[in-house]
Amino acid sequence: MNFAHSDSQIFYAVASPGQVQLAAEKLGGPAKILGSEAGRAEGFTHQEDREAFTASRTLLRLLLSYVTYGELDQSSDVDISRHCISCNSSDHGKPTTPHHSISLSRTRELVIAAVGPKDLRLGTDIERGTALSPRGVFPGFDQIALTPAELKLVHRDKAPDDTRLLAWTAKEALLKADGAGLRREPSTVRVLSPAVLKAARRNRWAGSSHLAGYSLRWLPVPATHVAVLAASTPLPVQELGAEIFKTTLS
């Protein structure tokens, strides 16, 4: 595949942990691809969380190798580092790589990775939708997560929990792109408006009404989940999951 225009678009891939595991096995398995990074999964109590952690880190390396080289053989060699601005640790924090902007997210069922141009501020988030969380969001969510204007939109909506999840996923992605993470109170960051909700339900780009210079795009993931890209420029977006898994499983 020709990635001559990789400096002017965003690539992403979504998969289940099982799909990533199968894809990685042809390359020696996740442990070979991740190296010492694989050991961090042991910090999780539940097997599902260990698998999701490993899968998200592996998928990011697969995607980055594919975008950079057009092949997956260098997945274990791509240079990804982390830095936490709160504690100065290199074990966690926003992932970075020399020639691209990158981001990743996970649930137990699905993981997502995104790669964009180096000068792009990029963030992605994926969350379980109401189909997997029938009891809705946690108590106190509205006060913690929503601005007063967003709260009015939620209360007018016929599916309020769906709208809450749209807002939360967008805020997570946007704050990753901004670099602030949850050090910034989500209730101070407005992402929803009637126009944004309309764009979200059509999987289109929409401008954020709070943090200047960012745009949001909801992705066409399975109905069990919600996924968002946040970017400082609304570039063309290409999903590469099918190409990656066809390459590794053929």
Number of C-alpha atoms within 10 A of each C-alpha: 9 8 13 9 9 15 15 16 17 25 21 25 23 27 21 19 26 14 15 28 18 15 23 24 15 14 17 11 15 25 16 16 24 18 11 9 15 18 12 13 17 14 9 12 9 10 12 13 19 19 20 23 22 24 28 25 24 29 32 26 25 30 27 29 21 21 24 19 16 15 17 20 16 17 25 20 12 19 13 15 14 15 15 14 13 9 9 11 11 13 13 14 18 20 17 16 15 10 13 22 22 29 27 25 23 26 19 17 18 24 28 27 28 28 27 26 19 16 12 21 22 30 32 32 28 28 24 19 20 19 12 13 12 9 9 16 15 7 8 8 13 16 12 12 20 25 18 14 12 22 19 12 18 20 13 10 13 9 11 15 19 18 20 25 21 24 25 24 24 31 30 24 27 30 23 24 24 18 18 15 18 11 9 11 14 20 19 13 20 20 28 29 18 10 10 23 19 13 17 24 13 13 17 16 23 22 23 22 15 12 15 9 14 20 23 28 26 26 23 17 17 11 11 14 22 23 27 29 28 31 27 20 18 21 17 10 18 12 15 16 20 11 13 22 18 10 14 18 12 7
